[in-house]
Amino acid sequence: MATTIKAVTFNNYTKPSGYVLADLPKPTIEGPDDVLIKVHAASINPADVKRAYGVLRIFDPDKFPARIGCDLAGVIEAVGEGVEEFKIGDEIFVRLAEAERGAFQEYVVASAKTIALKPTNLTFEEAASLPGAALTTLQALLTVKGGLQGKTVFVTGGLSGTGSAACQLAKNVFGAGKVITTVSTAKVGLVAKYLGEGVVDEIIDYKTSDPRKTIPKGSLDMVYDTVAEALSFLPLVKRGGWIVSIICLPSGPNLRGLFPNIPGWFGKFLDIAFNIAQYRAKLYGVNYDSIVLVPKKEELFDLKRWCEEGKLRPVVGKVVSFSDFEEVKKACTEIYDAKGVTGKTVIKIVE
Ligand SMILES: NC(=O)c1ccc[n+]([C@@H]2O[C@H](COP(=O)([O-])OP(=O)(O)OC[C@H]3O[C@@H](n4cnc5c(N)ncnc54)[C@H](OP(=O)(O)O)[C@@H]3O)[C@@H](O)[C@H]2O)c1
């Protein structure tokens, strides 16, 4: 049996062109709750390439060589003695905890407390595309007190990883009455194809039309901001409505949910910036939050159920092969550049 595995790594903070395909020791089970996963597919998230570029180095520095990737689908190859919920051969998907990171590699060890069975109707590539983007979106939509039944929701970037999950969850799971989204020109005709007929009620081509001018003032119950434009939409939101961002500066407590060890001074800086944003929103009578994903296994099981019920379909815009490292780096660069990508990009590890 092989004792080394191929893994995408970085040896210093770098853009994807500097990633290294390394031979690492095959990981082994260390704790009773661990499972060893043979990774079949992994998806690329903006957070993966931002971390490799060093944006988290202030509060969560990496040890080199550092591994990349948190979202994957695969098959359990071994289980720790305390694992009862899963068995060898189970097909699973997971958002790895930050400390377990390393989805762009052939095998990884994860805590059984973080994983869920793969939706039965999805391929490994489709399942790998979901965890980070859909869990973040779910947590953002759950932030809105009173729910979204019958409400009007504006999602930026409806064919991005997070936006494509948001349009579907808002309409098909949370019962929103109207979903409005922005996409770039070439994607206008693709929204219904990828998300299903009737999911999005109004599409705005943000390259030719400014949603701040197109959407009537005071008409939205919620804005889901994936593009760091949150407060610029304030006039569009009803009093008592919500803006939830996943990209503007979060509060210290929100960031601590994922990174408990951030320095006190950094937490205070975040709180000041966050409180200013919240104060600006209050002037309009609008609730504001900026959240950070905290992966929860129960919510992964919710995603599985919604996929199987046809309420959530993954949007996989591109699949690249792990065996073509140049293509993998190119795909990571496209995510880093954050322009023109459709849905999720997935690395197929087992051909
Ligand atoms: N807080 C958290 O825990 C959390 C979790 C997940 C993601 N995020 C962050 O959320 C952001 C989005 O993540 P993602 O996974 O959805 O990214 P993604 O799938 O890579 O989507 C980016 C896409 O958004 C579109 N876009 C760019 N600017 C736009 C604009 N002004 N209006 C509408 N669409 C625009 C672009 O497509 P076009 O060029 O074709 O428009 C681009 O390809 C990232 O910055 C990510 O780091 C945060």
The ligand as a Tripos MOL2 file, in Angstrom:
@<TRIPOS>MOLECULE
LIG
   48    52     1     0     0
SMALL
NO_CHARGES

@<TRIPOS>ATOM
      1 N1        -17.8360   34.7550    5.2190 N.am      1 LIG1
      2 C1        -17.6390   33.5130    4.8150 C.2       1 LIG1
      3 O1        -17.5700   32.5850    5.6370 O.2       1 LIG1
      4 C2        -17.5270   33.2350    3.3510 C.ar      1 LIG1
      5 C3        -17.8450   31.9610    2.8660 C.ar      1 LIG1
      6 C4        -17.8190   31.7470    1.4830 C.ar      1 LIG1
      7 C5        -17.4160   32.7840    0.6390 C.ar      1 LIG1
      8 N2        -17.0550   33.9780    1.1720 N.ar      1 LIG1
      9 C6        -16.6400   35.0790    0.2960 C.3       1 LIG1
     10 O2        -17.7400   35.4550   -0.5100 O.3       1 LIG1
     11 C7        -17.2860   35.8620   -1.8000 C.3       1 LIG1
     12 C8        -18.0580   35.1020   -2.8620 C.3       1 LIG1
     13 O3        -17.7430   33.7310   -2.7330 O.3       1 LIG1
     14 P1        -18.1550   32.7120   -3.8840 P.3       1 LIG1
     15 O4        -17.6850   31.3770   -3.4450 O.co2     1 LIG1
     16 O5        -19.5640   32.8840   -4.2710 O.co2     1 LIG1
     17 O6        -17.2260   33.2400   -5.0790 O.3       1 LIG1
     18 P2        -17.1610   32.7360   -6.5980 P.3       1 LIG1
     19 O7        -18.0240   31.5550   -6.7890 O.co2     1 LIG1
     20 O8        -15.7470   32.6580   -6.9670 O.co2     1 LIG1
     21 O9        -17.9150   33.9200   -7.3730 O.3       1 LIG1
     22 C9        -17.3190   35.0390   -7.8080 C.3       1 LIG1
     23 C10       -18.1610   35.4940   -9.0200 C.3       1 LIG1
     24 O10       -18.9830   36.5960   -8.6440 O.3       1 LIG1
     25 C11       -19.2490   37.3860   -9.8070 C.3       1 LIG1
     26 N3        -19.1610   38.8000   -9.4650 N.ar      1 LIG1
     27 C12       -18.0450   39.5250   -9.2310 C.ar      1 LIG1
     28 N4        -18.3710   40.8040   -8.9430 N.ar      1 LIG1
     29 C13       -19.7190   40.8820   -9.0180 C.ar      1 LIG1
     30 C14       -20.6540   41.9360   -8.8190 C.ar      1 LIG1
     31 N5        -20.2680   43.1690   -8.4970 N.pl3     1 LIG1
     32 N6        -21.9680   41.6480   -8.9290 N.ar      1 LIG1
     33 C15       -22.3840   40.4040   -9.2310 C.ar      1 LIG1
     34 N7        -21.5500   39.3790   -9.4390 N.ar      1 LIG1
     35 C16       -20.2250   39.6030   -9.3320 C.ar      1 LIG1
     36 C17       -18.1420   37.0390  -10.8160 C.3       1 LIG1
     37 O11       -18.7210   36.5190  -12.0060 O.3       1 LIG1
     38 P3        -18.8960   37.5490  -13.2370 P.3       1 LIG1
     39 O12       -17.5490   38.1640  -13.4710 O.co2     1 LIG1
     40 O13       -19.3770   36.7100  -14.3780 O.co2     1 LIG1
     41 O14       -19.9220   38.5140  -12.7570 O.co2     1 LIG1
     42 C18       -17.2930   35.9900  -10.1160 C.3       1 LIG1
     43 O15       -16.8880   34.9460  -10.9570 O.3       1 LIG1
     44 C19       -15.7810   35.5980   -1.8240 C.3       1 LIG1
     45 O16       -15.1000   36.7960   -1.5810 O.3       1 LIG1
     46 C20       -15.5520   34.6420   -0.6680 C.3       1 LIG1
     47 O17       -14.2590   34.7500   -0.1030 O.3       1 LIG1
     48 C21       -17.1150   34.2400    2.5070 C.ar      1 LIG1
@<TRIPOS>BOND
     1     1     2 1
     2     2     3 2
     3     2     4 1
     4     4     5 ar
     5     4    48 ar
     6     5     6 ar
     7     6     7 ar
     8     7     8 ar
     9     8     9 1
    10     8    48 ar
    11     9    10 1
    12     9    46 1
    13    10    11 1
    14    11    12 1
    15    11    44 1
    16    12    13 1
    17    13    14 1
    18    14    15 2
    19    14    16 1
    20    14    17 1
    21    17    18 1
    22    18    19 2
    23    18    20 1
    24    18    21 1
    25    21    22 1
    26    22    23 1
    27    23    24 1
    28    23    42 1
    29    24    25 1
    30    25    26 1
    31    25    36 1
    32    26    27 ar
    33    26    35 ar
    34    27    28 ar
    35    28    29 ar
    36    29    30 ar
    37    29    35 ar
    38    30    31 1
    39    30    32 ar
    40    32    33 ar
    41    33    34 ar
    42    34    35 ar
    43    36    37 1
    44    36    42 1
    45    37    38 1
    46    38    39 2
    47    38    40 1
    48    38    41 1
    49    42    43 1
    50    44    45 1
    51    44    46 1
    52    46    47 1
@<TRIPOS>SUBSTRUCTURE
     1 LIG1         1 GROUP 0 **** ****
